[in-house]
Amino acid sequence: MTARKSKGGRGFMFVWGVPIVLGALSVFGLLAALLGTGGWHWASWITLTVLLVVIVRYWCFPLKQ
C-alpha cells in the first residue's frame, strides 16, 4: 500500500510518520515500565531515553529553514 500524495505534494507518512513512531515508542516505554519487570524495565529505559535524545536534539539544534 502506497501513501497518497496530497495537493501540497507531501504524503501522509512523510508528515505523520515520525510522530506516529515517537508516540508508539512512548506508549511502549510507559507500558513496559508499568506492567513489566526485569528486562521490560530495561526496554522502558531505552525507549524513553531515545525519546529524550530526540527532544534534546531538536530543542538545542533546531532545523534551519
Gaussian input, Z-matrix of N, CA and C with variables (Angstrom, degrees):
# hf/3-21g

backbone

0 1
 N
 C     1     B1
 C     2     B2     1     A1
 N     3     B3     2     A2     1     D1
 C     4     B4     3     A3     2     D2
 C     5     B5     4     A4     3     D3
 N     6     B6     5     A5     4     D4
 C     7     B7     6     A6     5     D5
 C     8     B8     7     A7     6     D6
 N     9     B9     8     A8     7     D7
 C    10    B10     9     A9     8     D8
 C    11    B11    10    A10     9     D9
 N    12    B12    11    A11    10    D10
 C    13    B13    12    A12    11    D11
 C    14    B14    13    A13    12    D12
 N    15    B15    14    A14    13    D13
 C    16    B16    15    A15    14    D14
 C    17    B17    16    A16    15    D15
 N    18    B18    17    A17    16    D16
 C    19    B19    18    A18    17    D17
 C    20    B20    19    A19    18    D18
 N    21    B21    20    A20    19    D19
 C    22    B22    21    A21    20    D20
 C    23    B23    22    A22    21    D21
 N    24    B24    23    A23    22    D22
 C    25    B25    24    A24    23    D23
 C    26    B26    25    A25    24    D24
 N    27    B27    26    A26    25    D25
 C    28    B28    27    A27    26    D26
 C    29    B29    28    A28    27    D27
 N    30    B30    29    A29    28    D28
 C    31    B31    30    A30    29    D29
 C    32    B32    31    A31    30    D30
 N    33    B33    32    A32    31    D31
 C    34    B34    33    A33    32    D32
 C    35    B35    34    A34    33    D33
 N    36    B36    35    A35    34    D34
 C    37    B37    36    A36    35    D35
 C    38    B38    37    A37    36    D36
 N    39    B39    38    A38    37    D37
 C    40    B40    39    A39    38    D38
 C    41    B41    40    A40    39    D39
 N    42    B42    41    A41    40    D40
 C    43    B43    42    A42    41    D41
 C    44    B44    43    A43    42    D42
 N    45    B45    44    A44    43    D43
 C    46    B46    45    A45    44    D44
 C    47    B47    46    A46    45    D45
 N    48    B48    47    A47    46    D46
 C    49    B49    48    A48    47    D47
 C    50    B50    49    A49    48    D48
 N    51    B51    50    A50    49    D49
 C    52    B52    51    A51    50    D50
 C    53    B53    52    A52    51    D51
 N    54    B54    53    A53    52    D52
 C    55    B55    54    A54    53    D53
 C    56    B56    55    A55    54    D54
 N    57    B57    56    A56    55    D55
 C    58    B58    57    A57    56    D56
 C    59    B59    58    A58    57    D57
 N    60    B60    59    A59    58    D58
 C    61    B61    60    A60    59    D59
 C    62    B62    61    A61    60    D60
 N    63    B63    62    A62    61    D61
 C    64    B64    63    A63    62    D62
 C    65    B65    64    A64    63    D63
 N    66    B66    65    A65    64    D64
 C    67    B67    66    A66    65    D65
 C    68    B68    67    A67    66    D66
 N    69    B69    68    A68    67    D67
 C    70    B70    69    A69    68    D68
 C    71    B71    70    A70    69    D69
 N    72    B72    71    A71    70    D70
 C    73    B73    72    A72    71    D71
 C    74    B74    73    A73    72    D72
 N    75    B75    74    A74    73    D73
 C    76    B76    75    A75    74    D74
 C    77    B77    76    A76    75    D75
 N    78    B78    77    A77    76    D76
 C    79    B79    78    A78    77    D77
 C    80    B80    79    A79    78    D78
 N    81    B81    80    A80    79    D79
 C    82    B82    81    A81    80    D80
 C    83    B83    82    A82    81    D81
 N    84    B84    83    A83    82    D82
 C    85    B85    84    A84    83    D83
 C    86    B86    85    A85    84    D84
 N    87    B87    86    A86    85    D85
 C    88    B88    87    A87    86    D86
 C    89    B89    88    A88    87    D87
 N    90    B90    89    A89    88    D88
 C    91    B91    90    A90    89    D89
 C    92    B92    91    A91    90    D90
 N    93    B93    92    A92    91    D91
 C    94    B94    93    A93    92    D92
 C    95    B95    94    A94    93    D93
 N    96    B96    95    A95    94    D94
 C    97    B97    96    A96    95    D95
 C    98    B98    97    A97    96    D96
 N    99    B99    98    A98    97    D97
 C   100   B100    99    A99    98    D98
 C   101   B101   100   A100    99    D99
 N   102   B102   101   A101   100   D100
 C   103   B103   102   A102   101   D101
 C   104   B104   103   A103   102   D102
 N   105   B105   104   A104   103   D103
 C   106   B106   105   A105   104   D104
 C   107   B107   106   A106   105   D105
 N   108   B108   107   A107   106   D106
 C   109   B109   108   A108   107   D107
 C   110   B110   109   A109   108   D108
 N   111   B111   110   A110   109   D109
 C   112   B112   111   A111   110   D110
 C   113   B113   112   A112   111   D111
 N   114   B114   113   A113   112   D112
 C   115   B115   114   A114   113   D113
 C   116   B116   115   A115   114   D114
 N   117   B117   116   A116   115   D115
 C   118   B118   117   A117   116   D116
 C   119   B119   118   A118   117   D117
 N   120   B120   119   A119   118   D118
 C   121   B121   120   A120   119   D119
 C   122   B122   121   A121   120   D120
 N   123   B123   122   A122   121   D121
 C   124   B124   123   A123   122   D122
 C   125   B125   124   A124   123   D123
 N   126   B126   125   A125   124   D124
 C   127   B127   126   A126   125   D125
 C   128   B128   127   A127   126   D126
 N   129   B129   128   A128   127   D127
 C   130   B130   129   A129   128   D128
 C   131   B131   130   A130   129   D129
 N   132   B132   131   A131   130   D130
 C   133   B133   132   A132   131   D131
 C   134   B134   133   A133   132   D132
 N   135   B135   134   A134   133   D133
 C   136   B136   135   A135   134   D134
 C   137   B137   136   A136   135   D135
 N   138   B138   137   A137   136   D136
 C   139   B139   138   A138   137   D137
 C   140   B140   139   A139   138   D138
 N   141   B141   140   A140   139   D139
 C   142   B142   141   A141   140   D140
 C   143   B143   142   A142   141   D141
 N   144   B144   143   A143   142   D142
 C   145   B145   144   A144   143   D143
 C   146   B146   145   A145   144   D144
 N   147   B147   146   A146   145   D145
 C   148   B148   147   A147   146   D146
 C   149   B149   148   A148   147   D147
 N   150   B150   149   A149   148   D148
 C   151   B151   150   A150   149   D149
 C   152   B152   151   A151   150   D150
 N   153   B153   152   A152   151   D151
 C   154   B154   153   A153   152   D152
 C   155   B155   154   A154   153   D153
 N   156   B156   155   A155   154   D154
 C   157   B157   156   A156   155   D155
 C   158   B158   157   A157   156   D156
 N   159   B159   158   A158   157   D157
 C   160   B160   159   A159   158   D158
 C   161   B161   160   A160   159   D159
 N   162   B162   161   A161   160   D160
 C   163   B163   162   A162   161   D161
 C   164   B164   163   A163   162   D162
 N   165   B165   164   A164   163   D163
 C   166   B166   165   A165   164   D164
 C   167   B167   166   A166   165   D165
 N   168   B168   167   A167   166   D166
 C   169   B169   168   A168   167   D167
 C   170   B170   169   A169   168   D168
 N   171   B171   170   A170   169   D169
 C   172   B172   171   A171   170   D170
 C   173   B173   172   A172   171   D171
 N   174   B174   173   A173   172   D172
 C   175   B175   174   A174   173   D173
 C   176   B176   175   A175   174   D174
 N   177   B177   176   A176   175   D175
 C   178   B178   177   A177   176   D176
 C   179   B179   178   A178   177   D177
 N   180   B180   179   A179   178   D178
 C   181   B181   180   A180   179   D179
 C   182   B182   181   A181   180   D180
 N   183   B183   182   A182   181   D181
 C   184   B184   183   A183   182   D182
 C   185   B185   184   A184   183   D183
 N   186   B186   185   A185   184   D184
 C   187   B187   186   A186   185   D185
 C   188   B188   187   A187   186   D186
 N   189   B189   188   A188   187   D187
 C   190   B190   189   A189   188   D188
 C   191   B191   190   A190   189   D189
 N   192   B192   191   A191   190   D190
 C   193   B193   192   A192   191   D191
 C   194   B194   193   A193   192   D192

   B1=1.4438
   B2=1.5258
   B3=1.2912
   B4=1.4543
   B5=1.5231
   B6=1.3013
   B7=1.4621
   B8=1.5205
   B9=1.3086
   B10=1.4600
   B11=1.5082
   B12=1.2907
   B13=1.4603
   B14=1.5229
   B15=1.3148
   B16=1.4530
   B17=1.5260
   B18=1.3131
   B19=1.4615
   B20=1.5188
   B21=1.3191
   B22=1.4510
   B23=1.5173
   B24=1.3161
   B25=1.4443
   B26=1.5220
   B27=1.3086
   B28=1.4572
   B29=1.5254
   B30=1.3235
   B31=1.4538
   B32=1.5164
   B33=1.3160
   B34=1.4594
   B35=1.5201
   B36=1.3219
   B37=1.4577
   B38=1.5252
   B39=1.3063
   B40=1.4635
   B41=1.5295
   B42=1.3160
   B43=1.4564
   B44=1.5295
   B45=1.3297
   B46=1.4569
   B47=1.5223
   B48=1.3118
   B49=1.4635
   B50=1.5197
   B51=1.3201
   B52=1.4704
   B53=1.5287
   B54=1.3355
   B55=1.4667
   B56=1.5309
   B57=1.3219
   B58=1.4643
   B59=1.5224
   B60=1.3325
   B61=1.4694
   B62=1.5292
   B63=1.3266
   B64=1.4580
   B65=1.5280
   B66=1.3109
   B67=1.4620
   B68=1.5145
   B69=1.3318
   B70=1.4683
   B71=1.5278
   B72=1.3298
   B73=1.4670
   B74=1.5220
   B75=1.3151
   B76=1.4630
   B77=1.5234
   B78=1.3188
   B79=1.4670
   B80=1.5237
   B81=1.3273
   B82=1.4633
   B83=1.5253
   B84=1.3315
   B85=1.4598
   B86=1.5163
   B87=1.3132
   B88=1.4562
   B89=1.5310
   B90=1.3200
   B91=1.4663
   B92=1.5191
   B93=1.3238
   B94=1.4614
   B95=1.5230
   B96=1.3282
   B97=1.4632
   B98=1.5280
   B99=1.3209
   B100=1.4570
   B101=1.5230
   B102=1.3157
   B103=1.4550
   B104=1.5161
   B105=1.3197
   B106=1.4550
   B107=1.5127
   B108=1.3278
   B109=1.4565
   B110=1.5244
   B111=1.3159
   B112=1.4645
   B113=1.5136
   B114=1.3278
   B115=1.4550
   B116=1.5150
   B117=1.3078
   B118=1.4613
   B119=1.5185
   B120=1.3262
   B121=1.4682
   B122=1.5195
   B123=1.3256
   B124=1.4626
   B125=1.5213
   B126=1.3262
   B127=1.4667
   B128=1.5273
   B129=1.3197
   B130=1.4592
   B131=1.5222
   B132=1.3357
   B133=1.4527
   B134=1.5251
   B135=1.3109
   B136=1.4659
   B137=1.5227
   B138=1.3341
   B139=1.4657
   B140=1.5251
   B141=1.3263
   B142=1.4591
   B143=1.5240
   B144=1.3261
   B145=1.4631
   B146=1.5237
   B147=1.3198
   B148=1.4688
   B149=1.5271
   B150=1.3177
   B151=1.4652
   B152=1.5320
   B153=1.3271
   B154=1.4628
   B155=1.5220
   B156=1.3208
   B157=1.4668
   B158=1.5248
   B159=1.3274
   B160=1.4711
   B161=1.5282
   B162=1.3188
   B163=1.4641
   B164=1.5242
   B165=1.3298
   B166=1.4621
   B167=1.5225
   B168=1.3138
   B169=1.4700
   B170=1.5192
   B171=1.3375
   B172=1.4632
   B173=1.5205
   B174=1.3275
   B175=1.4487
   B176=1.5296
   B177=1.3124
   B178=1.4662
   B179=1.5239
   B180=1.3073
   B181=1.4675
   B182=1.5356
   B183=1.3360
   B184=1.4649
   B185=1.5236
   B186=1.3191
   B187=1.4548
   B188=1.5192
   B189=1.3186
   B190=1.4667
   B191=1.5148
   B192=1.3283
   B193=1.4570
   B194=1.4824
   A1=109.08
   A2=117.09
   A3=121.71
   A4=109.98
   A5=115.12
   A6=120.26
   A7=109.30
   A8=115.71
   A9=120.53
   A10=110.39
   A11=114.76
   A12=119.72
   A13=108.54
   A14=115.73
   A15=119.76
   A16=109.57
   A17=115.92
   A18=119.78
   A19=111.75
   A20=117.37
   A21=120.99
   A22=113.22
   A23=118.90
   A24=121.96
   A25=113.80
   A26=118.78
   A27=122.43
   A28=108.46
   A29=116.39
   A30=120.73
   A31=112.10
   A32=115.12
   A33=122.19
   A34=111.41
   A35=117.35
   A36=120.56
   A37=112.14
   A38=118.37
   A39=120.38
   A40=110.34
   A41=115.66
   A42=120.58
   A43=111.69
   A44=117.63
   A45=121.77
   A46=114.46
   A47=119.52
   A48=121.65
   A49=113.54
   A50=117.41
   A51=121.25
   A52=111.58
   A53=120.93
   A54=118.95
   A55=113.25
   A56=117.60
   A57=120.08
   A58=110.27
   A59=117.42
   A60=121.15
   A61=110.33
   A62=118.00
   A63=120.67
   A64=111.51
   A65=117.45
   A66=121.02
   A67=112.05
   A68=116.50
   A69=120.18
   A70=110.89
   A71=117.28
   A72=120.54
   A73=111.08
   A74=117.38
   A75=119.29
   A76=111.57
   A77=117.31
   A78=120.14
   A79=110.31
   A80=117.15
   A81=120.57
   A82=110.88
   A83=117.27
   A84=120.70
   A85=112.62
   A86=116.69
   A87=119.70
   A88=111.97
   A89=117.28
   A90=119.53
   A91=111.81
   A92=117.39
   A93=120.13
   A94=110.52
   A95=117.40
   A96=120.44
   A97=111.57
   A98=115.96
   A99=119.29
   A100=113.78
   A101=117.35
   A102=120.64
   A103=114.85
   A104=118.37
   A105=120.48
   A106=113.00
   A107=114.01
   A108=121.37
   A109=108.14
   A110=115.41
   A111=119.99
   A112=112.10
   A113=115.98
   A114=122.30
   A115=113.34
   A116=117.50
   A117=120.65
   A118=111.02
   A119=116.49
   A120=118.41
   A121=111.04
   A122=117.57
   A123=120.37
   A124=110.84
   A125=116.84
   A126=120.44
   A127=110.44
   A128=116.19
   A129=120.62
   A130=111.26
   A131=117.36
   A132=121.25
   A133=111.28
   A134=116.64
   A135=120.21
   A136=110.88
   A137=117.39
   A138=119.42
   A139=111.53
   A140=117.67
   A141=119.00
   A142=111.64
   A143=117.38
   A144=120.49
   A145=110.93
   A146=116.93
   A147=120.27
   A148=109.79
   A149=116.72
   A150=120.13
   A151=110.82
   A152=117.19
   A153=120.07
   A154=112.12
   A155=116.98
   A156=120.66
   A157=110.33
   A158=116.99
   A159=120.54
   A160=110.07
   A161=117.66
   A162=121.05
   A163=110.74
   A164=117.02
   A165=120.86
   A166=111.04
   A167=117.13
   A168=121.11
   A169=110.90
   A170=117.17
   A171=119.64
   A172=112.74
   A173=118.04
   A174=120.09
   A175=110.05
   A176=116.75
   A177=120.45
   A178=113.12
   A179=117.02
   A180=121.70
   A181=109.72
   A182=118.06
   A183=119.58
   A184=111.63
   A185=114.78
   A186=120.31
   A187=109.93
   A188=115.63
   A189=120.40
   A190=108.43
   A191=115.54
   A192=118.99
   A193=112.35
   D1=127.88
   D2=-179.46
   D3=-103.05
   D4=151.18
   D5=178.56
   D6=-79.06
   D7=137.82
   D8=177.34
   D9=-75.81
   D10=150.52
   D11=175.89
   D12=-93.95
   D13=133.93
   D14=177.28
   D15=-83.87
   D16=-177.05
   D17=-178.56
   D18=-62.27
   D19=-30.91
   D20=-179.48
   D21=-77.88
   D22=-8.08
   D23=178.90
   D24=91.21
   D25=-1.32
   D26=179.45
   D27=-104.62
   D28=130.35
   D29=-179.60
   D30=-79.81
   D31=168.01
   D32=-179.84
   D33=-58.54
   D34=-47.78
   D35=-177.67
   D36=-70.42
   D37=-26.91
   D38=176.03
   D39=-64.05
   D40=-40.88
   D41=-177.10
   D42=-82.07
   D43=-43.59
   D44=-170.94
   D45=-107.09
   D46=-0.52
   D47=-176.10
   D48=-61.67
   D49=-52.53
   D50=-178.16
   D51=-67.77
   D52=-44.28
   D53=176.75
   D54=-60.51
   D55=-35.64
   D56=177.75
   D57=-65.96
   D58=-43.53
   D59=178.91
   D60=-63.82
   D61=-44.02
   D62=179.20
   D63=-64.56
   D64=-38.37
   D65=176.17
   D66=-64.83
   D67=-42.31
   D68=178.00
   D69=-64.69
   D70=-39.75
   D71=177.11
   D72=-62.88
   D73=-42.36
   D74=-179.23
   D75=-66.82
   D76=-41.51
   D77=177.62
   D78=-63.05
   D79=-45.32
   D80=178.40
   D81=-60.62
   D82=-46.08
   D83=-178.51
   D84=-62.82
   D85=-42.81
   D86=-180.00
   D87=-68.90
   D88=-41.97
   D89=178.26
   D90=-67.73
   D91=-37.87
   D92=177.63
   D93=-63.59
   D94=-37.66
   D95=179.27
   D96=-69.19
   D97=-38.10
   D98=-177.47
   D99=-78.57
   D100=-38.44
   D101=-169.88
   D102=-104.09
   D103=-17.76
   D104=-173.68
   D105=-107.01
   D106=168.69
   D107=174.15
   D108=-135.60
   D109=162.27
   D110=176.67
   D111=68.44
   D112=-116.68
   D113=-177.44
   D114=-63.37
   D115=-27.88
   D116=178.55
   D117=-65.44
   D118=-34.37
   D119=176.86
   D120=-66.27
   D121=-38.73
   D122=175.59
   D123=-63.29
   D124=-42.61
   D125=177.82
   D126=-61.73
   D127=-38.96
   D128=177.92
   D129=-63.60
   D130=-47.31
   D131=178.63
   D132=-59.28
   D133=-42.98
   D134=-178.02
   D135=-65.30
   D136=-48.17
   D137=-177.23
   D138=-66.56
   D139=-40.28
   D140=179.71
   D141=-71.74
   D142=-29.32
   D143=174.81
   D144=-68.01
   D145=-38.86
   D146=176.64
   D147=-59.37
   D148=-42.49
   D149=178.83
   D150=-62.59
   D151=-43.48
   D152=179.02
   D153=-64.49
   D154=-37.71
   D155=178.03
   D156=-63.44
   D157=-42.39
   D158=178.65
   D159=-64.09
   D160=-43.26
   D161=179.83
   D162=-61.88
   D163=-48.58
   D164=-178.73
   D165=-63.88
   D166=-39.24
   D167=-179.29
   D168=-60.50
   D169=-47.35
   D170=-176.74
   D171=-82.22
   D172=-17.11
   D173=175.98
   D174=-80.94
   D175=-44.07
   D176=-178.51
   D177=-79.84
   D178=-32.61
   D179=-178.05
   D180=-128.90
   D181=75.08
   D182=-178.43
   D183=-65.97
   D184=155.98
   D185=178.09
   D186=-68.70
   D187=140.47
   D188=177.21
   D189=-88.04
   D190=134.19
   D191=-177.25
   D192=-107.27

